[in-house]
């Protein structure tokens, strides 16, 4: 990436300044989104029970503490919980079919 000539707080005076501002805006927006996603459960899971919230929050904190960065977001933890639940449910249903 080329060095930006424009800096936050400075006026936009040239086409290069405008391009630099667009890049800065895109990058800071993406950084903010990554931060929000790392701090909050996804909106479609926001109304979970208190018990579920405790489990989810504990799993996220454990992953963060163990420096498992790929697994340390709320989305990653929720995906893992749902995937494990589905695998467990499918195993139980498979066992019932064989019985």
KEVEXDO-507421 format. One record per residue: residue number from 1; residue in three letters; z, y, x of N, C-alpha, C in turn. Coordinates in Angstrom, 3 decimals. Last residue first. Layout:
+-----+------+----------+----------+----------+----------+----------+----------+----------+----------+----------+
| seq | type |     n_pz |     n_py |     n_px |    ca_pz |    ca_py |    ca_px |     c_pz |     c_py |     c_px |
+-----+------+----------+----------+----------+----------+----------+----------+----------+----------+----------+
| NUM |  ALA |        Z |        Y |        X |        Z |        Y |        X |        Z |        Y |        X |
...
+-----+------+----------+----------+----------+----------+----------+----------+----------+----------+----------+
***
This chain:
+-----+------+----------+----------+----------+----------+----------+----------+----------+----------+----------+
| seq | type |     n_pz |     n_py |     n_px |    ca_pz |    ca_py |    ca_px |     c_pz |     c_py |     c_px |
+-----+------+----------+----------+----------+----------+----------+----------+----------+----------+----------+
|  99 |  UNK |   16.674 |  -48.706 |  -31.382 |   17.789 |  -49.507 |  -31.914 |   17.421 |  -50.243 |  -33.173 |
|  98 |  UNK |   14.591 |  -47.080 |  -30.762 |   14.630 |  -48.390 |  -30.108 |   15.712 |  -49.288 |  -30.698 |
|  97 |  UNK |   15.213 |  -44.797 |  -32.191 |   13.984 |  -45.532 |  -32.542 |   14.003 |  -46.937 |  -31.951 |
|  96 |  UNK |   17.473 |  -43.907 |  -30.854 |   17.591 |  -44.345 |  -32.251 |   16.380 |  -45.183 |  -32.659 |
|  95 |  UNK |   16.396 |  -43.123 |  -28.408 |   17.344 |  -44.238 |  -28.436 |   17.495 |  -44.785 |  -29.852 |
|  94 |  UNK |   14.901 |  -40.931 |  -29.269 |   14.216 |  -42.091 |  -28.692 |   15.103 |  -43.315 |  -28.698 |
|  93 |  UNK |   16.965 |  -39.214 |  -30.015 |   16.032 |  -39.684 |  -31.042 |   15.260 |  -40.902 |  -30.553 |
|  92 |  UNK |   18.102 |  -38.823 |  -27.462 |   18.899 |  -39.425 |  -28.540 |   17.976 |  -39.976 |  -29.624 |
|  91 |  UNK |   15.951 |  -37.591 |  -26.168 |   16.488 |  -38.849 |  -25.646 |   17.280 |  -39.569 |  -26.738 |
|  90 |  UNK |   15.663 |  -35.254 |  -27.664 |   14.568 |  -36.230 |  -27.653 |   15.034 |  -37.578 |  -27.135 |
|  89 |  UNK |   18.091 |  -34.004 |  -27.022 |   17.801 |  -34.372 |  -28.408 |   16.702 |  -35.430 |  -28.467 |
|  88 |  UNK |   17.706 |  -33.598 |  -24.269 |   18.828 |  -34.411 |  -24.744 |   18.563 |  -34.900 |  -26.171 |
|  87 |  UNK |   15.498 |  -31.901 |  -24.316 |   15.398 |  -33.187 |  -23.618 |   16.501 |  -34.127 |  -24.095 |
|  86 |  UNK |   16.606 |  -29.722 |  -25.717 |   15.474 |  -30.459 |  -26.289 |   15.326 |  -31.829 |  -25.632 |
|  85 |  UNK |   18.600 |  -28.927 |  -23.912 |   18.972 |  -29.353 |  -25.256 |   17.849 |  -30.192 |  -25.871 |
|  84 |  UNK |   17.038 |  -28.171 |  -21.720 |   17.973 |  -29.298 |  -21.587 |   18.387 |  -29.824 |  -22.955 |
|  83 |  UNK |   15.666 |  -26.002 |  -22.918 |   14.924 |  -27.147 |  -22.386 |   15.821 |  -28.373 |  -22.253 |
|  82 |  UNK |   17.802 |  -24.283 |  -23.524 |   16.954 |  -24.800 |  -24.604 |   16.191 |  -26.036 |  -24.143 |
|  81 |  UNK |   18.790 |  -23.794 |  -20.916 |   19.659 |  -24.364 |  -21.955 |   18.810 |  -24.993 |  -23.064 |
|  80 |  UNK |   16.542 |  -22.631 |  -19.658 |   17.093 |  -23.894 |  -19.159 |   17.950 |  -24.566 |  -20.228 |
|  79 |  UNK |   16.217 |  -20.283 |  -21.188 |   15.131 |  -21.268 |  -21.116 |   15.662 |  -22.623 |  -20.668 |
|  78 |  UNK |   18.669 |  -19.035 |  -20.622 |   18.352 |  -19.450 |  -21.990 |   17.227 |  -20.477 |  -22.012 |
|  77 |  UNK |   18.320 |  -18.597 |  -17.846 |   19.423 |  -19.434 |  -18.331 |   19.130 |  -19.921 |  -19.746 |
|  76 |  UNK |   16.082 |  -16.895 |  -17.840 |   16.023 |  -18.181 |  -17.136 |   17.111 |  -19.120 |  -17.643 |
|  75 |  UNK |   17.079 |  -14.690 |  -19.323 |   15.919 |  -15.450 |  -19.802 |   15.853 |  -16.823 |  -19.158 |
|  74 |  UNK |   19.157 |  -13.787 |  -17.675 |   19.465 |  -14.322 |  -19.000 |   18.299 |  -15.154 |  -19.533 |
|  73 |  UNK |   18.807 |  -14.928 |  -14.275 |   18.541 |  -13.977 |  -15.352 |   18.901 |  -14.623 |  -16.686 |
|  72 |  UNK |   19.045 |  -16.746 |  -12.184 |   20.178 |  -15.874 |  -12.486 |   19.885 |  -14.797 |  -13.523 |
|  71 |  UNK |   17.195 |  -18.471 |  -11.088 |   17.937 |  -18.944 |  -12.259 |   18.959 |  -17.939 |  -12.775 |
|  70 |  UNK |   16.312 |  -17.101 |   -8.886 |   15.322 |  -17.477 |   -9.895 |   16.017 |  -17.871 |  -11.193 |
|  69 |  UNK |   18.710 |  -16.873 |   -7.360 |   18.094 |  -15.706 |   -7.985 |   17.081 |  -16.052 |   -9.066 |
|  68 |  UNK |   21.371 |  -18.118 |   -6.769 |   20.179 |  -18.803 |   -7.292 |   19.392 |  -17.755 |   -8.085 |
|  67 |  UNK |   23.831 |  -17.297 |   -5.749 |   22.600 |  -16.718 |   -5.202 |   21.362 |  -17.529 |   -5.572 |
|  66 |  UNK |   26.109 |  -17.983 |   -7.003 |   25.561 |  -18.989 |   -6.090 |   24.235 |  -18.540 |   -5.478 |
|  65 |  UNK |   26.379 |  -15.779 |   -8.656 |   27.375 |  -16.010 |   -7.609 |   26.858 |  -16.984 |   -6.558 |
|  64 |  UNK |   24.247 |  -16.210 |  -10.412 |   24.255 |  -15.024 |   -9.553 |   25.213 |  -15.215 |   -8.384 |
|  63 |  UNK |   25.074 |  -18.592 |  -11.647 |   23.807 |  -18.566 |  -10.898 |   23.759 |  -17.368 |   -9.953 |
|  62 |  UNK |   27.459 |  -17.642 |  -12.836 |   27.493 |  -18.738 |  -11.859 |   26.228 |  -18.734 |  -11.013 |
|  61 |  UNK |   26.456 |  -15.697 |  -14.623 |   27.358 |  -15.302 |  -13.521 |   27.414 |  -16.370 |  -12.444 |
|  60 |  UNK |   24.958 |  -17.390 |  -16.339 |   24.296 |  -16.328 |  -15.569 |   25.162 |  -15.921 |  -14.383 |
|  59 |  UNK |   26.992 |  -19.016 |  -17.414 |   25.889 |  -19.621 |  -16.663 |   25.164 |  -18.587 |  -15.802 |
|  58 |  UNK |   28.539 |  -17.070 |  -18.733 |   29.120 |  -17.854 |  -17.638 |   28.023 |  -18.480 |  -16.781 |
|  57 |  UNK |   26.750 |  -16.175 |  -20.709 |   27.235 |  -15.243 |  -19.683 |   27.808 |  -15.988 |  -18.485 |
|  56 |  UNK |   26.493 |  -18.588 |  -22.204 |   25.331 |  -17.965 |  -21.565 |   25.773 |  -17.043 |  -20.437 |
|  55 |  UNK |   29.160 |  -18.990 |  -23.082 |   28.453 |  -20.011 |  -22.292 |   27.296 |  -19.381 |  -21.521 |
|  54 |  UNK |   29.634 |  -16.627 |  -24.531 |   30.497 |  -16.987 |  -23.399 |   29.786 |  -17.985 |  -22.493 |
|  53 |  UNK |   27.660 |  -16.831 |  -26.517 |   27.619 |  -15.717 |  -25.561 |   28.464 |  -16.021 |  -24.332 |
|  52 |  UNK |   28.583 |  -19.051 |  -27.953 |   27.313 |  -19.142 |  -27.222 |   27.214 |  -18.039 |  -26.175 |
|  51 |  UNK |   30.931 |  -17.932 |  -29.029 |   31.010 |  -19.111 |  -28.161 |   29.740 |  -19.254 |  -27.324 |
|  50 |  UNK |   29.937 |  -15.879 |  -30.623 |   30.804 |  -15.547 |  -29.487 |   30.876 |  -16.707 |  -28.504 |
|  49 |  UNK |   26.443 |  -16.478 |  -31.379 |   27.869 |  -16.564 |  -31.670 |   28.666 |  -16.191 |  -30.428 |
|  48 |  UNK |   23.811 |  -14.013 |  -30.985 |   24.396 |  -15.336 |  -30.784 |   25.875 |  -15.306 |  -31.135 |
|  47 |  UNK |   21.950 |  -11.921 |  -31.285 |   22.914 |  -12.191 |  -32.343 |   23.546 |  -13.574 |  -32.211 |
|  46 |  UNK |   20.102 |  -11.869 |  -29.245 |   21.212 |  -10.929 |  -29.187 |   22.306 |  -11.268 |  -30.196 |
|  45 |  UNK |   17.786 |  -13.210 |  -28.890 |   19.007 |  -14.009 |  -28.833 |   20.256 |  -13.137 |  -28.927 |
|  44 |  UNK |   15.802 |  -11.374 |  -28.880 |   15.733 |  -12.386 |  -29.933 |   16.938 |  -13.322 |  -29.906 |
|  43 |  UNK |   16.414 |   -9.872 |  -26.608 |   16.673 |   -9.296 |  -27.921 |   16.648 |  -10.351 |  -29.021 |
|  42 |  UNK |   18.067 |  -11.678 |  -24.007 |   16.849 |  -11.234 |  -24.687 |   17.181 |  -10.812 |  -26.107 |
|  41 |  UNK |   20.992 |  -10.257 |  -22.525 |   20.308 |  -11.386 |  -23.144 |   19.088 |  -10.853 |  -23.885 |
|  40 |  UNK |   20.899 |   -8.074 |  -19.679 |   21.087 |   -8.325 |  -21.101 |   20.382 |   -9.592 |  -21.545 |
|  39 |  UNK |   20.357 |   -7.785 |  -16.945 |   21.666 |   -7.406 |  -17.461 |   21.932 |   -7.841 |  -18.898 |
|  38 |  UNK |   17.782 |   -8.344 |  -16.290 |   18.820 |   -9.043 |  -15.529 |   20.201 |   -8.809 |  -16.119 |
|  37 |  UNK |   16.361 |   -6.658 |  -17.917 |   16.283 |   -8.097 |  -18.183 |   17.351 |   -8.866 |  -17.428 |
|  36 |  UNK |   16.959 |   -4.219 |  -16.628 |   17.424 |   -4.479 |  -18.001 |   17.425 |   -5.967 |  -18.307 |
|  35 |  UNK |   15.635 |   -4.662 |  -14.145 |   17.080 |   -4.449 |  -14.196 |   17.611 |   -4.757 |  -15.598 |
|  34 |  UNK |   12.967 |   -4.872 |  -14.970 |   13.604 |   -6.011 |  -14.291 |   15.122 |   -5.880 |  -14.341 |
|  33 |  UNK |   12.661 |   -2.266 |  -16.022 |   12.540 |   -3.427 |  -16.900 |   13.191 |   -4.656 |  -16.269 |
|  32 |  UNK |   12.934 |   -0.725 |  -13.707 |   13.873 |   -0.567 |  -14.814 |   13.848 |   -1.758 |  -15.752 |
|  31 |  UNK |   10.689 |   -1.605 |  -12.277 |   12.033 |   -1.811 |  -11.724 |   13.086 |   -1.708 |  -12.821 |
|  30 |  UNK |    8.649 |   -0.703 |  -13.977 |    8.810 |   -2.145 |  -13.744 |   10.196 |   -2.455 |  -13.188 |
|  29 |  UNK |    9.056 |    2.060 |  -13.706 |    9.165 |    1.439 |  -15.032 |    9.393 |   -0.068 |  -14.888 |
|  28 |  UNK |    8.535 |    2.397 |  -11.014 |    9.893 |    2.645 |  -11.495 |   10.100 |    2.057 |  -12.890 |
|  27 |  UNK |    5.748 |    1.691 |  -10.968 |    6.728 |    0.947 |  -10.180 |    8.155 |    1.157 |  -10.701 |
|  26 |  UNK |    4.574 |    3.598 |  -12.673 |    4.433 |    2.169 |  -12.958 |    5.517 |    1.368 |  -12.243 |
|  25 |  UNK |    5.308 |    5.981 |  -11.303 |    5.736 |    5.764 |  -12.691 |    5.684 |    4.272 |  -13.042 |
|  24 |  UNK |    3.960 |    5.593 |   -8.867 |    5.420 |    5.741 |   -8.884 |    5.961 |    5.444 |  -10.279 |
|  23 |  UNK |    1.305 |    5.569 |   -9.814 |    1.853 |    4.401 |   -9.115 |    3.378 |    4.430 |   -9.137 |
|  22 |  UNK |    1.138 |    8.181 |  -10.867 |    0.917 |    7.018 |  -11.731 |    1.511 |    5.756 |  -11.109 |
|  21 |  UNK |    1.560 |    9.674 |   -8.516 |    2.512 |    9.772 |   -9.616 |    2.377 |    8.576 |  -10.552 |
|  20 |  UNK |   -0.728 |    8.972 |   -7.074 |    0.592 |    8.610 |   -6.541 |    1.646 |    8.643 |   -7.639 |
|  19 |  UNK |   -2.652 |   10.150 |   -8.737 |   -2.678 |    8.696 |   -8.513 |   -1.330 |    8.211 |   -7.991 |
|  18 |  UNK |   -1.865 |   12.823 |   -8.473 |   -1.872 |   12.189 |   -9.798 |   -1.862 |   10.672 |   -9.665 |
|  17 |  UNK |   -2.275 |   13.203 |   -5.734 |   -0.929 |   13.356 |   -6.291 |   -0.838 |   12.665 |   -7.649 |
|  16 |  UNK |   -5.062 |   12.880 |   -5.710 |   -4.223 |   11.905 |   -4.999 |   -2.780 |   11.981 |   -5.489 |
|  15 |  UNK |   -5.825 |   15.138 |   -7.105 |   -6.124 |   13.828 |   -7.692 |   -5.278 |   12.749 |   -7.018 |
|  14 |  UNK |   -3.105 |   17.535 |   -6.848 |   -4.412 |   16.973 |   -6.489 |   -4.614 |   15.646 |   -7.214 |
|  13 |  UNK |   -0.627 |   18.367 |   -7.669 |   -1.619 |   19.391 |   -7.325 |   -3.010 |   18.829 |   -7.058 |
|  12 |  UNK |    2.284 |   18.109 |   -9.331 |    1.057 |   17.349 |   -9.091 |   -0.060 |   18.365 |   -8.889 |
|  11 |  UNK |    5.408 |   19.110 |   -7.803 |    4.297 |   19.288 |   -8.749 |    3.090 |   18.437 |   -8.345 |
|  10 |  UNK |    8.155 |   16.831 |   -7.223 |    7.159 |   17.785 |   -6.730 |    6.051 |   17.943 |   -7.775 |
|   9 |  UNK |    9.675 |   14.804 |   -8.230 |   10.217 |   16.157 |   -8.314 |    9.246 |   17.224 |   -7.846 |
|   8 |  UNK |    8.619 |   12.299 |   -5.952 |    9.241 |   12.653 |   -7.229 |    9.869 |   14.045 |   -7.168 |
|   7 |  UNK |    5.750 |   13.178 |   -3.952 |    7.127 |   12.704 |   -4.033 |    7.718 |   13.116 |   -5.379 |
|   6 |  UNK |    2.519 |   12.343 |   -2.673 |    3.333 |   12.994 |   -3.701 |    4.720 |   12.381 |   -3.699 |
|   5 |  UNK |    1.580 |   10.575 |   -0.849 |    1.687 |   11.971 |   -0.432 |    2.539 |   12.750 |   -1.418 |
|   4 |  UNK |    2.517 |    7.284 |    0.047 |    2.358 |    8.279 |   -1.006 |    2.467 |    9.677 |   -0.415 |
|   3 |  UNK |    0.666 |    5.108 |    2.058 |    1.812 |    6.004 |    1.975 |    1.547 |    7.061 |    0.910 |
|   2 |  UNK |   -0.811 |    2.209 |    0.539 |   -0.892 |    3.445 |    1.311 |    0.359 |    4.285 |    1.090 |
|   1 |  UNK |    0.000 |   -1.181 |    0.847 |    0.000 |    0.000 |    0.000 |    0.000 |    1.235 |    0.885 |
+-----+------+----------+----------+----------+----------+----------+----------+----------+----------+----------+
***
